[in-house]
Amino acid sequence: MNLQYITDSSGQTTGVFIPINEWNDLKSRFKGIDQEGLEVPEWHKEVVRKRMELYKSNPDQALDFDAALDQIEKAL
């Protein structure tokens, strides 16, 4: 893929230019990639709210990512 990175005057990357033929290829391979913004369903938001409340009420029961992977691997 022939991407061109756009930077500001301080050298920070602020964007990416994708040639149109490559963009069209991506759109054909990944349906919906060109949609501007997807609305998160309210029920998804509610699940996250509940999980955040559970975490806040029991933060000691949360596992970090590596510990969670270790538990999953042991179960396999």
C-alpha positions, 0 to 999 in steps of 0.5 A: 500500500502506497500511503503518504503521511501528513505531518504538521509543522512540529513533525506530528503525524496528523493524517494519512493520504490513501491513493484512490485506487487503493481506497476503492480496493479497501472499500470492496474488501471491507464493506462499510469502511467508508461509513462516516460514523457508526452509532453505538447501540444503546444496549451496548452502552448499557452493558459497558455502564454495568461492567464499569459499575461492577469494576468500581464496586470490586476493583480487586477482582479485575485482572490485568491483560497478561493475567487474564491471558494466563488464565485462558491459556491454563484453561485450554 
